[in-house]
Amino acid sequence: MKPVNLNQFRKQKARAEKTARADANAAKFGRTKAEKARDAAEAESAARRLDGHRRDDE
């Protein structure tokens, strides 16, 4: 049986957990630049449309 360096094992396990957490966050929160730009354009369009329907008598 070969001896195991516990420090290396602990660090390897921590790295694997960190990678798994990063992958989960990327799937949950990650959006491409195109998706962000599309959402910003839609928000701008909605704001312009709303301002176009404002009444000036107030």
All heavy atoms as a GROMACS GRO file, in nm:
protein
  457
    1MET      N    1   0.085  -0.118   0.000
    1MET     CA    2   0.000   0.000   0.000
    1MET      C    3   0.089   0.124   0.000
    1MET      O    4   0.184   0.133   0.077
    1MET     CB    5  -0.089   0.000   0.124
    1MET     CG    6  -0.195   0.103   0.118
    1MET     SD    7  -0.333   0.049   0.219
    1MET     CE    8  -0.349   0.183   0.327
    2LYS      N    9   0.056   0.217  -0.086
    2LYS     CA   10   0.135   0.338  -0.103
    2LYS      C   11   0.087   0.446  -0.004
    2LYS      O   12  -0.034   0.465   0.013
    2LYS     CB   13   0.119   0.388  -0.247
    2LYS     CG   14   0.200   0.508  -0.279
    2LYS     CD   15   0.180   0.546  -0.426
    2LYS     CE   16   0.251   0.677  -0.453
    2LYS     NZ   17   0.224   0.725  -0.586
    3PRO      N   18   0.178   0.517   0.060
    3PRO     CA   19   0.136   0.624   0.152
    3PRO      C   20   0.072   0.740   0.075
    3PRO      O   21   0.108   0.769  -0.038
    3PRO     CB   22   0.265   0.669   0.220
    3PRO     CG   23   0.376   0.608   0.145
    3PRO     CD   24   0.322   0.499   0.059
    4VAL      N   25  -0.024   0.805   0.139
    4VAL     CA   26  -0.098   0.914   0.075
    4VAL      C   27  -0.063   1.044   0.147
    4VAL      O   28  -0.064   1.051   0.270
    4VAL     CB   29  -0.250   0.888   0.086
    4VAL    CG1   30  -0.328   1.004   0.027
    4VAL    CG2   31  -0.286   0.758   0.017
    5ASN      N   32  -0.032   1.145   0.067
    5ASN     CA   33  -0.006   1.277   0.124
    5ASN      C   34  -0.142   1.344   0.147
    5ASN      O   35  -0.212   1.379   0.054
    5ASN     CB   36   0.080   1.359   0.027
    5ASN     CG   37   0.122   1.491   0.086
    5ASN    OD1   38   0.055   1.544   0.174
    5ASN    ND2   39   0.233   1.544   0.037
    6LEU      N   40  -0.177   1.361   0.273
    6LEU     CA   41  -0.310   1.412   0.306
    6LEU      C   42  -0.329   1.558   0.263
    6LEU      O   43  -0.440   1.598   0.229
    6LEU     CB   44  -0.337   1.397   0.455
    6LEU     CG   45  -0.345   1.252   0.504
    6LEU    CD1   46  -0.368   1.248   0.654
    6LEU    CD2   47  -0.455   1.177   0.433
    7ASN      N   48  -0.221   1.636   0.265
    7ASN     CA   49  -0.234   1.775   0.220
    7ASN      C   50  -0.270   1.781   0.072
    7ASN      O   51  -0.357   1.858   0.032
    7ASN     CB   52  -0.104   1.852   0.244
    7ASN     CG   53  -0.087   1.892   0.390
    7ASN    OD1   54  -0.186   1.908   0.461
    7ASN    ND2   55   0.036   1.905   0.433
    8GLN      N   56  -0.204   1.700  -0.009
    8GLN     CA   57  -0.235   1.698  -0.151
    8GLN      C   58  -0.378   1.648  -0.174
    8GLN      O   59  -0.450   1.702  -0.258
    8GLN     CB   60  -0.137   1.608  -0.226
    8GLN     CG   61   0.000   1.668  -0.241
    8GLN     CD   62   0.095   1.576  -0.316
    8GLN    OE1   63   0.065   1.459  -0.339
    8GLN    NE2   64   0.210   1.630  -0.354
    9PHE      N   65  -0.417   1.548  -0.100
    9PHE     CA   66  -0.554   1.494  -0.113
    9PHE      C   67  -0.657   1.600  -0.077
    9PHE      O   68  -0.756   1.620  -0.148
    9PHE     CB   69  -0.570   1.371  -0.024
    9PHE     CG   70  -0.707   1.310  -0.031
    9PHE    CD1   71  -0.743   1.233  -0.140
    9PHE    CD2   72  -0.800   1.332   0.069
    9PHE    CE1   73  -0.870   1.177  -0.149
    9PHE    CE2   74  -0.927   1.277   0.062
    9PHE     CZ   75  -0.961   1.199  -0.048
   10ARG      N   76  -0.633   1.673   0.032
   10ARG     CA   77  -0.725   1.778   0.077
   10ARG      C   78  -0.735   1.890  -0.026
   10ARG      O   79  -0.844   1.936  -0.059
   10ARG     CB   80  -0.677   1.834   0.211
   10ARG     CG   81  -0.762   1.945   0.268
   10ARG     CD   82  -0.708   1.997   0.400
   10ARG     NE   83  -0.566   2.025   0.399
   10ARG     CZ   84  -0.510   2.136   0.350
   10ARG    NH1   85  -0.586   2.229   0.295
   10ARG    NH2   86  -0.381   2.155   0.356
   11LYS      N   87  -0.621   1.931  -0.080
   11LYS     CA   88  -0.622   2.039  -0.179
   11LYS      C   89  -0.690   1.994  -0.309
   11LYS      O   90  -0.763   2.071  -0.371
   11LYS     CB   91  -0.479   2.085  -0.208
   11LYS     CG   92  -0.420   2.162  -0.093
   11LYS     CD   93  -0.278   2.206  -0.123
   11LYS     CE   94  -0.218   2.280  -0.006
   11LYS     NZ   95  -0.082   2.328  -0.036
   12GLN      N   96  -0.667   1.871  -0.350
   12GLN     CA   97  -0.729   1.819  -0.471
   12GLN      C   98  -0.880   1.814  -0.454
   12GLN      O   99  -0.956   1.850  -0.545
   12GLN     CB  100  -0.674   1.680  -0.501
   12GLN     CG  101  -0.727   1.618  -0.627
   12GLN     CD  102  -0.669   1.479  -0.651
   12GLN    OE1  103  -0.602   1.423  -0.564
   12GLN    NE2  104  -0.694   1.425  -0.768
   13LYS      N  105  -0.926   1.771  -0.337
   13LYS     CA  106  -1.070   1.765  -0.310
   13LYS      C  107  -1.130   1.906  -0.311
   13LYS      O  108  -1.238   1.927  -0.368
   13LYS     CB  109  -1.093   1.698  -0.175
   13LYS     CG  110  -1.239   1.681  -0.140
   13LYS     CD  111  -1.256   1.613  -0.006
   13LYS     CE  112  -1.402   1.607   0.033
   13LYS     NZ  113  -1.421   1.555   0.168
   14ALA      N  114  -1.060   2.002  -0.251
   14ALA     CA  115  -1.110   2.140  -0.248
   14ALA      C  116  -1.118   2.197  -0.390
   14ALA      O  117  -1.214   2.266  -0.425
   14ALA     CB  118  -1.019   2.227  -0.163
   15ARG      N  119  -1.018   2.166  -0.474
   15ARG     CA  120  -1.020   2.212  -0.612
   15ARG      C  121  -1.139   2.155  -0.688
   15ARG      O  122  -1.206   2.225  -0.764
   15ARG     CB  123  -0.891   2.173  -0.684
   15ARG     CG  124  -0.789   2.283  -0.687
   15ARG     CD  125  -0.671   2.243  -0.775
   15ARG     NE  126  -0.554   2.231  -0.688
   15ARG     CZ  127  -0.486   2.120  -0.664
   15ARG    NH1  128  -0.518   2.008  -0.724
   15ARG    NH2  129  -0.384   2.120  -0.583
   16ALA      N  130  -1.166   2.028  -0.668
   16ALA     CA  131  -1.277   1.962  -0.737
   16ALA      C  132  -1.410   2.023  -0.693
   16ALA      O  133  -1.498   2.048  -0.776
   16ALA     CB  134  -1.275   1.813  -0.710
   17GLU      N  135  -1.426   2.051  -0.564
   17GLU     CA  136  -1.549   2.112  -0.515
   17GLU      C  137  -1.567   2.252  -0.570
   17GLU      O  138  -1.677   2.293  -0.606
   17GLU     CB  139  -1.549   2.113  -0.362
   17GLU     CG  140  -1.566   1.975  -0.301
   17GLU     CD  141  -1.550   1.977  -0.150
   17GLU    OE1  142  -1.515   2.082  -0.091
   17GLU    OE2  143  -1.570   1.870  -0.089
   18LYS      N  144  -1.456   2.328  -0.575
   18LYS     CA  145  -1.462   2.464  -0.627
   18LYS      C  146  -1.501   2.464  -0.775
   18LYS      O  147  -1.582   2.546  -0.819
   18LYS     CB  148  -1.326   2.532  -0.609
   18LYS     CG  149  -1.324   2.678  -0.641
   18LYS     CD  150  -1.190   2.738  -0.607
   18LYS     CE  151  -1.188   2.887  -0.637
   18LYS     NZ  152  -1.059   2.947  -0.608
   19THR      N  153  -1.446   2.371  -0.851
   19THR     CA  154  -1.480   2.360  -0.992
   19THR      C  155  -1.628   2.324  -1.011
   19THR      O  156  -1.696   2.380  -1.097
   19THR     CB  157  -1.391   2.255  -1.061
   19THR    OG1  158  -1.255   2.291  -1.043
   19THR    CG2  159  -1.421   2.244  -1.209
   20ALA      N  160  -1.676   2.232  -0.930
   20ALA     CA  161  -1.816   2.191  -0.939
   20ALA      C  162  -1.908   2.309  -0.906
   20ALA      O  163  -2.010   2.331  -0.973
   20ALA     CB  164  -1.844   2.075  -0.846
   21ARG      N  165  -1.873   2.386  -0.804
   21ARG     CA  166  -1.953   2.502  -0.765
   21ARG      C  167  -1.950   2.608  -0.875
   21ARG      O  168  -2.052   2.670  -0.907
   21ARG     CB  169  -1.901   2.560  -0.635
   21ARG     CG  170  -1.990   2.664  -0.572
   21ARG     CD  171  -1.938   2.704  -0.437
   21ARG     NE  172  -1.809   2.638  -0.425
   21ARG     CZ  173  -1.721   2.654  -0.330
   21ARG    NH1  174  -1.743   2.731  -0.235
   21ARG    NH2  175  -1.606   2.591  -0.327
   22ALA      N  176  -1.833   2.629  -0.936
   22ALA     CA  177  -1.821   2.726  -1.044
   22ALA      C  178  -1.905   2.685  -1.165
   22ALA      O  179  -1.970   2.769  -1.227
   22ALA     CB  180  -1.675   2.741  -1.085
   23ASP      N  181  -1.905   2.557  -1.198
   23ASP     CA  182  -1.986   2.509  -1.310
   23ASP      C  183  -2.135   2.528  -1.282
   23ASP      O  184  -2.211   2.566  -1.371
   23ASP     CB  185  -1.956   2.362  -1.338
   23ASP     CG  186  -1.818   2.341  -1.397
   23ASP    OD1  187  -1.759   2.439  -1.447
   23ASP    OD2  188  -1.769   2.226  -1.390
   24ALA      N  189  -2.175   2.502  -1.158
   24ALA     CA  190  -2.316   2.519  -1.122
   24ALA      C  191  -2.357   2.666  -1.131
   24ALA      O  192  -2.464   2.699  -1.182
   24ALA     CB  193  -2.341   2.466  -0.982
   25ASN      N  194  -2.270   2.756  -1.084
   25ASN     CA  195  -2.300   2.899  -1.091
   25ASN      C  196  -2.303   2.948  -1.236
   25ASN      O  197  -2.385   3.033  -1.271
   25ASN     CB  198  -2.199   2.980  -1.011
   25ASN     CG  199  -2.227   2.975  -0.863
   25ASN    OD1  200  -2.339   2.945  -0.822
   25ASN    ND2  201  -2.128   3.005  -0.783
   26ALA      N  202  -2.214   2.895  -1.318
   26ALA     CA  203  -2.212   2.936  -1.459
   26ALA      C  204  -2.342   2.895  -1.527
   26ALA      O  205  -2.397   2.969  -1.608
   26ALA     CB  206  -2.093   2.874  -1.530
   27ALA      N  207  -2.391   2.778  -1.495
   27ALA     CA  208  -2.517   2.732  -1.554
   27ALA      C  209  -2.635   2.812  -1.499
   27ALA      O  210  -2.732   2.839  -1.571
   27ALA     CB  211  -2.537   2.584  -1.525
   28LYS      N  212  -2.627   2.853  -1.374
   28LYS     CA  213  -2.738   2.923  -1.311
   28LYS      C  214  -2.742   3.072  -1.348
   28LYS      O  215  -2.848   3.127  -1.377
   28LYS     CB  216  -2.724   2.908  -1.160
   28LYS     CG  217  -2.840   2.959  -1.079
   28LYS     CD  218  -2.822   2.925  -0.933
   28LYS     CE  219  -2.938   2.973  -0.848
   28LYS     NZ  220  -2.918   2.944  -0.707
   29PHE      N  221  -2.626   3.136  -1.348
   29PHE     CA  222  -2.622   3.282  -1.366
   29PHE      C  223  -2.558   3.326  -1.496
   29PHE      O  224  -2.574   3.442  -1.535
   29PHE     CB  225  -2.542   3.347  -1.252
   29PHE     CG  226  -2.600   3.327  -1.117
   29PHE    CD1  227  -2.538   3.243  -1.026
   29PHE    CD2  228  -2.717   3.389  -1.080
   29PHE    CE1  229  -2.592   3.223  -0.901
   29PHE    CE2  230  -2.772   3.369  -0.955
   29PHE     CZ  231  -2.709   3.286  -0.866
   30GLY      N  232  -2.485   3.240  -1.561
   30GLY     CA  233  -2.407   3.281  -1.677
   30GLY      C  234  -2.495   3.313  -1.798
   30GLY      O  235  -2.587   3.240  -1.830
   31ARG      N  236  -2.464   3.424  -1.861
   31ARG     CA  237  -2.532   3.462  -1.984
   31ARG      C  238  -2.427   3.512  -2.081
   31ARG      O  239  -2.327   3.571  -2.040
   31ARG     CB  240  -2.634   3.573  -1.960
   31ARG     CG  241  -2.749   3.530  -1.871
   31ARG     CD  242  -2.860   3.632  -1.869
   31ARG     NE  243  -2.809   3.763  -1.836
   31ARG     CZ  244  -2.876   3.876  -1.862
   31ARG    NH1  245  -2.992   3.872  -1.918
   31ARG    NH2  246  -2.825   3.992  -1.828
   32THR      N  247  -2.451   3.491  -2.208
   32THR     CA  248  -2.355   3.537  -2.307
   32THR      C  249  -2.370   3.687  -2.327
   32THR      O  250  -2.470   3.748  -2.287
   32THR     CB  251  -2.377   3.465  -2.442
   32THR    OG1  252  -2.504   3.502  -2.493
   32THR    CG2  253  -2.367   3.315  -2.427
   33LYS      N  254  -2.271   3.745  -2.392
   33LYS     CA  255  -2.273   3.888  -2.419
   33LYS      C  256  -2.392   3.923  -2.509
   33LYS      O  257  -2.456   4.027  -2.491
   33LYS     CB  258  -2.142   3.928  -2.486
   33LYS     CG  259  -2.118   4.075  -2.497
   33LYS     CD  260  -1.978   4.101  -2.548
   33LYS     CE  261  -1.948   4.250  -2.546
   33LYS     NZ  262  -1.811   4.277  -2.590
   34ALA      N  263  -2.423   3.837  -2.603
   34ALA     CA  264  -2.536   3.860  -2.693
   34ALA      C  265  -2.668   3.860  -2.617
   34ALA      O  266  -2.757   3.942  -2.644
   34ALA     CB  267  -2.538   3.754  -2.802
   35GLU      N  268  -2.682   3.769  -2.522
   35GLU     CA  269  -2.805   3.764  -2.442
   35GLU      C  270  -2.820   3.890  -2.358
   35GLU      O  271  -2.930   3.946  -2.347
   35GLU     CB  272  -2.805   3.641  -2.352
   35GLU     CG  273  -2.821   3.511  -2.426
   35GLU     CD  274  -2.801   3.391  -2.336
   35GLU    OE1  275  -2.724   3.398  -2.238
   35GLU    OE2  276  -2.863   3.287  -2.367
   36LYS      N  277  -2.710   3.938  -2.300
   36LYS     CA  278  -2.716   4.061  -2.221
   36LYS      C  279  -2.752   4.180  -2.309
   36LYS      O  280  -2.833   4.266  -2.270
   36LYS     CB  281  -2.581   4.086  -2.154
   36LYS     CG  282  -2.549   3.988  -2.043
   36LYS     CD  283  -2.411   4.014  -1.986
   36LYS     CE  284  -2.370   3.906  -1.890
   36LYS     NZ  285  -2.235   3.925  -1.840
   37ALA      N  286  -2.693   4.187  -2.429
   37ALA     CA  287  -2.722   4.297  -2.520
   37ALA      C  288  -2.867   4.293  -2.565
   37ALA      O  289  -2.934   4.397  -2.575
   37ALA     CB  290  -2.628   4.290  -2.641
   38ARG      N  291  -2.920   4.174  -2.593
   38ARG     CA  292  -3.059   4.160  -2.635
   38ARG      C  293  -3.153   4.207  -2.524
   38ARG      O  294  -3.249   4.281  -2.549
   38ARG     CB  295  -3.090   4.015  -2.670
   38ARG     CG  296  -3.232   3.996  -2.724
   38ARG     CD  297  -3.274   3.852  -2.725
   38ARG     NE  298  -3.282   3.806  -2.586
   38ARG     CZ  299  -3.243   3.687  -2.543
   38ARG    NH1  300  -3.194   3.600  -2.628
   38ARG    NH2  301  -3.252   3.654  -2.416
   39ASP      N  302  -3.125   4.168  -2.400
   39ASP     CA  303  -3.209   4.209  -2.288
   39ASP      C  304  -3.203   4.360  -2.267
   39ASP      O  305  -3.305   4.423  -2.237
   39ASP     CB  306  -3.167   4.136  -2.161
   39ASP     CG  307  -3.202   3.989  -2.165
   39ASP    OD1  308  -3.281   3.949  -2.254
   39ASP    OD2  309  -3.150   3.913  -2.080
   40ALA      N  310  -3.086   4.419  -2.284
   40ALA     CA  311  -3.073   4.564  -2.269
   40ALA      C  312  -3.151   4.636  -2.378
   40ALA      O  313  -3.218   4.737  -2.352
   40ALA     CB  314  -2.926   4.604  -2.274
   41ALA      N  315  -3.145   4.584  -2.501
   41ALA     CA  316  -3.220   4.645  -2.611
   41ALA      C  317  -3.370   4.633  -2.588
   41ALA      O  318  -3.446   4.727  -2.616
   41ALA     CB  319  -3.182   4.578  -2.743
   42GLU      N  320  -3.415   4.520  -2.538
   42GLU     CA  321  -3.558   4.503  -2.509
   42GLU      C  322  -3.603   4.599  -2.400
   42GLU      O  323  -3.712   4.656  -2.407
   42GLU     CB  324  -3.586   4.359  -2.468
   42GLU     CG  325  -3.580   4.260  -2.582
   42GLU     CD  326  -3.598   4.117  -2.536
   42GLU    OE1  327  -3.611   4.092  -2.414
   42GLU    OE2  328  -3.599   4.028  -2.623
   43ALA      N  329  -3.521   4.618  -2.297
   43ALA     CA  330  -3.555   4.710  -2.188
   43ALA      C  331  -3.561   4.853  -2.240
   43ALA      O  332  -3.652   4.930  -2.202
   43ALA     CB  333  -3.453   4.698  -2.076
   44GLU      N  334  -3.467   4.890  -2.325
   44GLU     CA  335  -3.466   5.024  -2.383
   44GLU      C  336  -3.590   5.046  -2.469
   44GLU      O  337  -3.654   5.152  -2.462
   44GLU     CB  338  -3.339   5.042  -2.467
   44GLU     CG  339  -3.332   5.174  -2.542
   44GLU     CD  340  -3.317   5.294  -2.452
   44GLU    OE1  341  -3.267   5.276  -2.339
   44GLU    OE2  342  -3.358   5.404  -2.492
   45SER      N  343  -3.627   4.947  -2.548
   45SER     CA  344  -3.745   4.957  -2.633
   45SER      C  345  -3.871   4.972  -2.548
   45SER      O  346  -3.959   5.054  -2.579
   45SER     CB  347  -3.755   4.833  -2.722
   45SER     OG  348  -3.873   4.833  -2.794
   46ALA      N  349  -3.879   4.895  -2.441
   46ALA     CA  350  -3.997   4.903  -2.353
   46ALA      C  351  -4.004   5.040  -2.286
   46ALA      O  352  -4.113   5.098  -2.273
   46ALA     CB  353  -3.991   4.793  -2.249
   47ALA      N  354  -3.891   5.094  -2.246
   47ALA     CA  355  -3.890   5.226  -2.182
   47ALA      C  356  -3.933   5.333  -2.281
   47ALA      O  357  -4.010   5.424  -2.246
   47ALA     CB  358  -3.750   5.256  -2.128
   48ARG      N  359  -3.885   5.326  -2.406
   48ARG     CA  360  -3.925   5.423  -2.508
   48ARG      C  361  -4.075   5.412  -2.537
   48ARG      O  362  -4.143   5.514  -2.553
   48ARG     CB  363  -3.845   5.401  -2.636
   48ARG     CG  364  -3.720   5.484  -2.641
   48ARG     CD  365  -3.655   5.482  -2.777
   48ARG     NE  366  -3.568   5.364  -2.781
   48ARG     CZ  367  -3.578   5.265  -2.868
   48ARG    NH1  368  -3.668   5.269  -2.962
   48ARG    NH2  369  -3.497   5.162  -2.862
   49ARG      N  370  -4.125   5.292  -2.545
   49ARG     CA  371  -4.267   5.271  -2.573
   49ARG      C  372  -4.352   5.328  -2.458
   49ARG      O  373  -4.453   5.394  -2.481
   49ARG     CB  374  -4.294   5.121  -2.591
   49ARG     CG  375  -4.431   5.090  -2.641
   49ARG     CD  376  -4.452   4.943  -2.679
   49ARG     NE  377  -4.378   4.848  -2.598
   49ARG     CZ  378  -4.274   4.776  -2.641
   49ARG    NH1  379  -4.233   4.788  -2.765
   49ARG    NH2  380  -4.212   4.691  -2.562
   50LEU      N  381  -4.308   5.306  -2.335
   50LEU     CA  382  -4.380   5.358  -2.219
   50LEU      C  383  -4.378   5.511  -2.219
   50LEU      O  384  -4.480   5.575  -2.194
   50LEU     CB  385  -4.320   5.304  -2.090
   50LEU     CG  386  -4.387   5.346  -1.961
   50LEU    CD1  387  -4.529   5.290  -1.957
   50LEU    CD2  388  -4.307   5.297  -1.842
   51ASP      N  389  -4.263   5.571  -2.246
   51ASP     CA  390  -4.252   5.717  -2.250
   51ASP      C  391  -4.336   5.776  -2.362
   51ASP      O  392  -4.388   5.887  -2.352
   51ASP     CB  393  -4.106   5.760  -2.266
   51ASP     CG  394  -4.025   5.739  -2.139
   51ASP    OD1  395  -4.087   5.724  -2.032
   51ASP    OD2  396  -3.901   5.738  -2.148
   52GLY      N  397  -4.351   5.702  -2.471
   52GLY     CA  398  -4.432   5.749  -2.583
   52GLY      C  399  -4.580   5.753  -2.548
   52GLY      O  400  -4.656   5.827  -2.610
   53HIS      N  401  -4.623   5.678  -2.451
   53HIS     CA  402  -4.763   5.674  -2.412
   53HIS      C  403  -4.793   5.766  -2.291
   53HIS      O  404  -4.906   5.768  -2.242
   53HIS     CB  405  -4.806   5.531  -2.377
   53HIS     CG  406  -4.818   5.445  -2.497
   53HIS    ND1  407  -4.711   5.374  -2.547
   53HIS    CD2  408  -4.923   5.418  -2.577
   53HIS    CE1  409  -4.751   5.308  -2.654
   53HIS    NE2  410  -4.878   5.331  -2.675
   54ARG      N  411  -4.693   5.841  -2.246
   54ARG     CA  412  -4.716   5.932  -2.134
   54ARG      C  413  -4.806   6.047  -2.174
   54ARG      O  414  -4.802   6.096  -2.286
   54ARG     CB  415  -4.584   5.990  -2.086
   54ARG     CG  416  -4.519   5.911  -1.982
   54ARG     CD  417  -4.404   5.988  -1.921
   54ARG     NE  418  -4.305   5.893  -1.872
   54ARG     CZ  419  -4.316   5.833  -1.755
   54ARG    NH1  420  -4.414   5.862  -1.675
   54ARG    NH2  421  -4.227   5.746  -1.717
   55ARG      N  422  -4.882   6.092  -2.077
   55ARG     CA  423  -4.966   6.209  -2.100
   55ARG      C  424  -4.892   6.331  -2.050
   55ARG      O  425  -4.824   6.328  -1.949
   55ARG     CB  426  -5.099   6.192  -2.025
   55ARG     CG  427  -5.180   6.078  -2.083
   55ARG     CD  428  -5.304   6.053  -2.007
   55ARG     NE  429  -5.380   6.177  -1.985
   55ARG     CZ  430  -5.498   6.182  -1.925
   55ARG    NH1  431  -5.552   6.071  -1.880
   55ARG    NH2  432  -5.560   6.294  -1.909
   56ASP      N  433  -4.906   6.443  -2.120
   56ASP     CA  434  -4.832   6.565  -2.084
   56ASP      C  435  -4.913   6.657  -1.994
   56ASP      O  436  -4.864   6.762  -1.954
   56ASP     CB  437  -4.793   6.640  -2.211
   56ASP     CG  438  -4.688   6.566  -2.291
   56ASP    OD1  439  -4.610   6.491  -2.228
   56ASP    OD2  440  -4.685   6.580  -2.414
   57ASP      N  441  -5.036   6.625  -1.959
   57ASP     CA  442  -5.120   6.714  -1.880
   57ASP      C  443  -5.089   6.711  -1.731
   57ASP      O  444  -5.151   6.783  -1.655
   57ASP     CB  445  -5.268   6.684  -1.905
   57ASP     CG  446  -5.306   6.544  -1.864
   57ASP    OD1  447  -5.216   6.464  -1.836
   57ASP    OD2  448  -5.427   6.513  -1.860
   58GLU      N  449  -4.995   6.632  -1.689
   58GLU     CA  450  -4.966   6.623  -1.545
   58GLU      C  451  -4.858   6.718  -1.504
   58GLU      O  452  -4.768   6.753  -1.563
   58GLU     CB  453  -4.925   6.481  -1.509
   58GLU     CG  454  -5.039   6.386  -1.529
   58GLU     CD  455  -4.998   6.243  -1.494
   58GLU    OE1  456  -4.894   6.224  -1.431
   58GLU    OE2  457  -5.071   6.154  -1.533
   0.00000   0.00000   0.00000
